[in-house]
């Protein structure tokens, strides 16, 4: 059954109603290109939430045939899709009414820029998500930076590809949590060659077109800059609303280092972001009781000293915190210093270990509302070795 245009609530109307109540929350995982790990990170966090007793379902997700994604969605509840016949073919769209009737605490809604079938309840999937939020259901989603409407021309100039499916910037602007999932250009191209992003028949064409090194580098910069500017705008709006004075240098970047393994990738990312923002930045590590002098392993101590020297060479202010709980220390420091941009490293721990022992990132996202969080995935070889930022998640 089709819904006539005059009965459809506009996205702006839904968003205005949502802002009045703020009962539900929107978390957006954003990245520079397909394959950076947005959906994987989102689903891992969804499993952690489920393990904590949160009622979470999949409203819509597109695995794109990726084995890792399919494995992660297999044991999450999926609300049946709505089947719509259009020009002799059957299309599947998210059943908004069915999700609302199910009443979960959180719904996963992927591909927000997608245009629904003509007889669907809403024209665009982001409008479906706004209705869920208006109904009191929190939403987590993943999007690529090239789908933002304001960047459409810039992406076309940079890559030579005009993206047809776009997402209004106000959706990202009003997100409660934005997680930028980043990965190096070389790692992304390696994943493509290994068939982890597209099928074999598309690999060479993609490498020579959209996934050229220059394109990916430019898209990474767009993602970092846009998320940083978005957070700066939110900080400005908050201070205006609360009547607070604006600091001379409002942006502050915090890189969360572990006291073991190499943190060079995280520190380079922090240095790059701080340079773009012309801001102060801090390389922070938490010394737990097992890492006190005399108890820390010599190998870990040597790695920590190397990380500190590297951070200082990049211009960071190195900060040592002492606490039994890493999350408590990082949350307290971020609040005291007014941190606006936080960089975590993805853990090499198994998903089950994270589920059993908790996630520092999820704790941080839940308690620090006014900071942009970026998760930097491990390189594939580091993921196997398990030598970076074990406590960060």
C-alpha positions as CSV (number, residue, x, y, z in Angstrom):
1,X,0.0,0.0,0.0
2,X,1.5,3.3,-1.0
3,X,1.7,6.4,1.2
4,X,0.7,9.7,-0.4
5,X,3.1,12.6,-0.3
6,X,0.8,14.8,1.7
7,X,0.5,12.3,4.5
8,X,4.3,11.7,4.8
9,X,5.9,13.6,7.7
10,X,8.9,15.6,6.4
11,X,12.4,14.7,7.7
12,X,12.6,18.2,9.2
13,X,9.3,17.6,11.1
14,X,10.4,14.3,12.5
15,X,13.8,15.7,13.5
16,X,12.2,18.7,15.3
17,X,9.9,16.3,17.3
18,X,13.0,14.2,18.1
19,X,14.9,17.2,19.4
20,X,12.1,18.0,21.8
21,X,12.2,14.7,23.6
22,X,15.7,13.3,23.0
23,X,14.5,10.0,24.4
24,X,16.3,8.1,21.7
25,X,19.9,8.5,20.5
26,X,21.6,8.3,17.1
27,X,25.1,6.9,16.7
28,X,26.8,7.2,13.3
29,X,29.9,5.2,12.2
30,X,31.5,7.1,9.4
31,X,34.4,6.3,7.1
32,X,36.2,7.4,4.0
33,X,35.2,4.5,1.7
34,X,33.6,1.1,1.5
35,X,35.7,-1.5,3.3
36,X,37.3,0.6,6.1
37,X,35.4,-1.4,8.7
38,X,32.4,0.8,9.7
39,X,29.8,-2.0,9.6
40,X,32.2,-4.5,11.2
41,X,32.9,-2.1,14.1
42,X,29.1,-1.3,14.4
43,X,28.2,-4.9,14.6
44,X,30.9,-5.8,17.1
45,X,29.6,-3.0,19.3
46,X,26.1,-4.3,18.8
47,X,27.2,-7.7,20.1
48,X,28.7,-6.0,23.2
49,X,25.5,-4.2,23.8
50,X,23.5,-7.3,23.4
51,X,25.7,-9.1,25.9
52,X,25.1,-6.3,28.4
53,X,21.4,-7.0,28.2
54,X,20.4,-4.3,25.7
55,X,17.5,-5.2,23.5
56,X,18.9,-4.6,20.0
57,X,17.7,-5.7,16.6
58,X,18.6,-5.4,12.9
59,X,16.1,-3.2,11.0
60,X,18.2,-3.4,7.8
61,X,21.7,-4.3,6.9
62,X,23.4,-5.0,3.6
63,X,26.3,-7.4,4.1
64,X,27.5,-7.1,0.4
65,X,28.5,-10.8,0.5
66,X,31.3,-10.1,3.0
67,X,32.0,-13.2,5.1
68,X,33.0,-11.3,8.3
69,X,29.8,-9.2,8.2
70,X,27.6,-12.2,7.6
71,X,29.2,-14.0,10.5
72,X,28.5,-11.1,12.8
73,X,24.8,-10.7,11.9
74,X,24.0,-14.4,12.2
75,X,23.1,-14.3,15.9
76,X,21.5,-10.9,16.0
77,X,17.7,-10.7,15.8
78,X,16.5,-9.4,12.4
79,X,13.1,-7.9,12.0
80,X,11.6,-9.3,8.7
81,X,11.9,-7.0,5.7
82,X,8.9,-5.7,3.8
83,X,8.7,-7.1,0.3
84,X,7.5,-4.6,-2.4
85,X,6.8,-5.5,-6.0
86,X,8.0,-2.9,-8.5
87,X,8.0,-3.2,-12.3
88,X,7.9,-7.0,-12.1
89,X,10.6,-7.5,-9.5
90,X,10.4,-7.9,-5.7
91,X,12.4,-5.4,-3.6
92,X,13.1,-5.7,0.1
93,X,13.0,-2.7,2.3
94,X,13.0,-2.1,6.1
95,X,9.6,-2.6,7.6
96,X,9.4,0.6,9.7
97,X,6.1,-0.3,11.3
98,X,7.3,-3.8,12.2
99,X,10.4,-2.4,13.9
100,X,8.2,0.1,15.9
101,X,5.8,-2.7,16.8
102,X,8.7,-4.8,18.1
103,X,9.9,-1.9,20.3
104,X,13.6,-2.7,20.8
105,X,15.8,-0.3,22.6
106,X,18.1,0.0,19.6
107,X,17.7,-0.7,15.9
108,X,20.6,-1.1,13.4
109,X,19.7,0.7,10.2
110,X,22.4,0.5,7.5
111,X,22.7,2.4,4.2
112,X,21.0,5.6,5.3
113,X,21.4,7.3,1.9
114,X,19.4,4.5,0.1
115,X,16.3,5.5,-1.9
116,X,13.4,3.2,-1.0
117,X,11.0,1.6,-3.5
118,X,8.2,4.0,-4.7
119,X,5.5,2.5,-2.5
120,X,7.5,2.4,0.7
121,X,6.4,4.5,3.7
122,X,9.2,7.0,3.2
123,X,11.2,8.1,0.2
124,X,14.6,7.7,1.8
125,X,15.9,5.3,4.4
126,X,17.2,8.1,6.7
127,X,13.6,9.1,7.0
128,X,12.8,5.6,8.2
129,X,15.5,6.1,10.8
130,X,14.1,9.4,11.9
131,X,10.7,7.9,12.5
132,X,12.3,5.2,14.6
133,X,14.0,7.9,16.7
134,X,10.8,9.8,17.0
135,X,9.1,6.6,18.3
136,X,11.7,6.3,21.1
137,X,13.9,3.7,19.4
138,X,17.7,4.5,19.3
139,X,19.4,4.0,16.0
140,X,23.0,3.0,15.1
141,X,24.1,3.3,11.5
142,X,27.1,3.4,9.2
143,X,27.7,5.8,6.3
144,X,30.5,6.7,3.9
145,X,31.7,10.3,3.7
146,X,31.0,10.5,0.0
147,X,27.2,10.2,0.6
148,X,27.0,13.5,2.5
149,X,25.1,16.0,0.3
150,X,27.4,19.0,1.0
151,X,30.4,17.0,-0.2
152,X,28.8,15.7,-3.4
153,X,30.6,18.2,-5.7
154,X,33.9,17.8,-3.9
155,X,33.8,14.0,-4.1
156,X,32.9,14.2,-7.8
157,X,35.9,16.6,-8.5
158,X,38.3,14.4,-6.5
159,X,37.3,10.9,-7.7
160,X,35.5,11.6,-11.0
161,X,32.5,9.7,-9.7
162,X,29.2,11.4,-9.1
163,X,27.5,9.8,-6.1
164,X,23.7,9.6,-6.7
165,X,22.5,8.4,-3.3
166,X,23.1,11.3,-0.8
167,X,22.3,12.0,2.8
168,X,21.4,15.5,4.1
169,X,24.1,16.9,6.4
170,X,21.5,17.7,9.1
171,X,21.3,13.9,9.9
172,X,25.0,13.8,10.9
173,X,24.8,17.2,12.5
174,X,22.1,16.0,14.9
175,X,23.8,12.6,15.7
176,X,24.5,12.2,19.4
177,X,27.6,10.1,18.8
178,X,29.9,10.1,15.7
179,X,32.6,7.4,15.4
180,X,35.1,7.9,12.6
181,X,36.5,4.5,11.5
182,X,39.8,5.0,9.8
183,X,42.2,2.7,8.0
184,X,45.3,3.4,5.9
185,X,45.1,3.6,2.1
186,X,47.5,0.7,1.6
187,X,45.5,-1.5,4.0
188,X,42.2,-0.7,2.3
189,X,43.6,-1.5,-1.2
190,X,45.0,-4.8,0.2
191,X,41.6,-5.7,1.5
192,X,40.2,-5.0,-1.9
193,X,42.8,-7.2,-3.6
194,X,41.9,-10.0,-1.1
195,X,38.3,-9.9,-2.1
196,X,37.1,-8.6,1.3
197,X,35.2,-5.6,-0.2
198,X,34.0,-6.6,-3.7
199,X,33.8,-9.8,-5.7
200,X,36.8,-10.9,-7.9
201,X,35.2,-9.5,-11.0
202,X,35.3,-5.9,-9.6
203,X,38.7,-5.8,-8.0
204,X,40.9,-4.5,-10.9
205,X,38.3,-2.0,-12.1
206,X,38.0,-0.6,-8.5
207,X,41.7,-0.4,-8.0
208,X,42.1,1.6,-11.2
209,X,39.2,3.9,-10.5
210,X,37.5,4.8,-7.2
211,X,40.1,3.0,-5.1
212,X,43.2,4.8,-6.6
213,X,45.6,5.9,-3.9
214,X,45.0,9.6,-4.6
215,X,41.2,9.2,-4.4
216,X,41.4,7.4,-1.1
217,X,43.8,9.8,0.5
218,X,41.6,12.7,-0.5
219,X,38.5,10.9,0.9
220,X,40.3,10.2,4.2
221,X,41.1,13.9,4.5
222,X,37.5,14.9,3.8
223,X,36.3,12.5,6.5
224,X,38.7,13.7,9.1
225,X,38.0,17.4,8.3
226,X,34.2,17.1,8.1
227,X,33.9,15.2,11.4
228,X,36.2,17.6,13.2
229,X,34.3,20.6,11.8
230,X,31.0,19.0,12.7
231,X,32.1,18.5,16.3
232,X,33.4,22.1,16.5
233,X,30.0,23.3,15.3
234,X,28.2,21.3,18.0
235,X,30.6,22.6,20.6
236,X,29.9,26.2,19.5
237,X,26.1,25.6,19.5
238,X,26.2,24.1,23.0
239,X,28.2,27.0,24.4
240,X,25.9,29.5,22.8
241,X,22.9,27.8,24.2
242,X,24.4,27.6,27.7
243,X,25.7,31.1,27.7
244,X,29.3,29.9,28.0
245,X,32.4,31.8,26.9
246,X,34.2,30.4,23.9
247,X,37.8,29.3,24.5
248,X,40.5,30.9,22.4
249,X,41.5,27.4,21.1
250,X,38.3,25.3,21.5
251,X,39.5,22.1,20.0
252,X,41.6,19.6,21.9
253,X,42.7,16.2,20.7
254,X,43.5,13.1,22.9
255,X,45.2,10.0,21.6
256,X,44.7,7.0,23.9
257,X,47.9,4.9,24.0
258,X,48.3,1.6,25.6
259,X,51.5,0.9,27.6
260,X,52.4,-1.9,25.3
261,X,52.9,-2.3,21.5
262,X,53.4,0.4,18.9
263,X,51.1,3.4,19.0
264,X,52.7,5.2,16.0
265,X,49.7,4.8,13.8
266,X,47.5,6.4,16.4
267,X,49.9,9.2,17.1
268,X,50.3,10.1,13.4
269,X,46.5,10.3,13.1
270,X,46.4,12.5,16.2
271,X,49.1,14.8,14.9
272,X,47.4,15.1,11.5
273,X,44.0,16.0,13.1
274,X,45.6,18.5,15.5
275,X,47.4,20.1,12.7
276,X,44.2,20.5,10.7
277,X,42.5,22.0,13.7
278,X,45.5,24.1,14.9
279,X,44.8,22.7,18.3
280,X,46.5,21.3,21.4
281,X,46.8,17.5,21.5
282,X,47.6,15.0,24.2
283,X,49.1,11.5,24.1
284,X,47.5,9.8,27.2
285,X,48.2,6.4,28.7
286,X,46.9,4.9,31.9
287,X,49.2,3.1,34.3
288,X,47.3,0.3,36.0
289,X,48.7,-1.5,39.0
290,X,50.1,-4.3,36.9
291,X,52.1,-1.8,34.9
292,X,53.7,0.1,37.8
293,X,57.5,0.3,38.0
294,X,59.0,-3.0,39.0
295,X,55.9,-4.9,37.7
296,X,55.7,-3.9,34.1
297,X,57.3,-6.3,31.6
298,X,60.6,-5.1,30.2
299,X,59.3,-5.4,26.6
300,X,56.2,-3.4,27.4
301,X,58.3,-0.7,29.2
302,X,60.6,-0.4,26.2
303,X,57.6,0.0,23.8
304,X,56.0,2.6,26.1
305,X,59.3,4.6,26.2
306,X,59.5,4.5,22.4
307,X,55.8,5.6,22.1
308,X,56.5,8.5,24.4
309,X,59.5,9.7,22.5
310,X,57.6,9.4,19.2
311,X,54.7,11.4,20.6
312,X,56.9,14.1,21.9
313,X,58.7,14.3,18.5
314,X,55.3,15.0,16.9
315,X,54.5,17.8,19.3
316,X,52.2,16.0,21.7
317,X,51.9,16.7,25.4
318,X,52.4,13.2,27.0
319,X,50.2,12.6,30.0
320,X,50.4,9.6,32.4
321,X,47.3,8.8,34.5
322,X,47.2,6.2,37.3
323,X,44.0,4.2,37.9
324,X,42.7,0.7,38.3
325,X,40.1,1.2,35.7
326,X,41.3,2.6,32.3
327,X,37.9,3.9,31.2
328,X,37.3,5.9,34.4
329,X,40.7,7.6,34.0
330,X,40.1,8.5,30.4
331,X,36.6,9.8,30.9
332,X,37.6,12.0,33.9
333,X,40.6,13.4,32.0
334,X,38.5,14.2,28.9
335,X,36.0,16.0,31.0
336,X,38.5,18.0,32.9
337,X,40.5,19.1,29.9
338,X,37.5,19.7,27.6
339,X,38.7,17.2,25.0
340,X,36.7,17.4,21.7
341,X,38.4,14.7,19.6
342,X,39.4,11.3,20.9
343,X,41.4,8.6,19.0
344,X,41.3,5.0,20.1
345,X,43.0,2.0,18.6
346,X,41.0,-1.1,17.6
347,X,41.7,-4.0,20.0
348,X,43.3,-7.2,18.9
349,X,41.3,-9.0,21.6
350,X,38.7,-11.6,20.6
351,X,35.1,-10.5,20.4
352,X,34.2,-12.9,23.3
353,X,36.9,-11.4,25.5
354,X,35.5,-8.0,24.8
355,X,31.9,-9.2,25.6
356,X,33.0,-10.8,28.8
357,X,35.2,-8.0,30.1
358,X,33.6,-4.9,28.7
359,X,34.6,-2.2,26.2
360,X,36.4,1.1,27.1
361,X,35.1,2.7,23.9
362,X,31.5,1.9,24.7
363,X,31.9,3.2,28.2
364,X,33.5,6.4,26.9
365,X,30.8,6.9,24.2
366,X,28.1,6.4,26.9
367,X,29.5,9.0,29.3
368,X,31.3,11.6,27.2
369,X,28.7,13.1,25.0
370,X,30.5,16.1,23.5
371,X,33.6,14.6,21.9
372,X,34.1,13.1,18.5
373,X,35.5,9.5,18.7
374,X,37.7,8.0,16.0
375,X,38.6,4.3,16.0
376,X,41.8,3.4,14.1
377,X,41.7,-0.3,13.0
378,X,44.8,-2.4,13.2
379,X,46.7,-3.3,10.1
380,X,45.9,-6.9,9.2
381,X,49.3,-8.2,10.4
382,X,48.8,-6.4,13.8
383,X,45.4,-8.0,14.1
384,X,47.0,-11.4,13.9
385,X,49.9,-10.5,16.2
386,X,47.6,-8.9,18.8
387,X,50.2,-6.3,19.9
388,X,48.4,-3.0,19.9
389,X,46.1,-1.2,22.4
390,X,44.8,-4.3,24.1
391,X,43.0,-2.3,26.9
392,X,41.4,0.3,24.6
393,X,38.3,-1.8,23.9
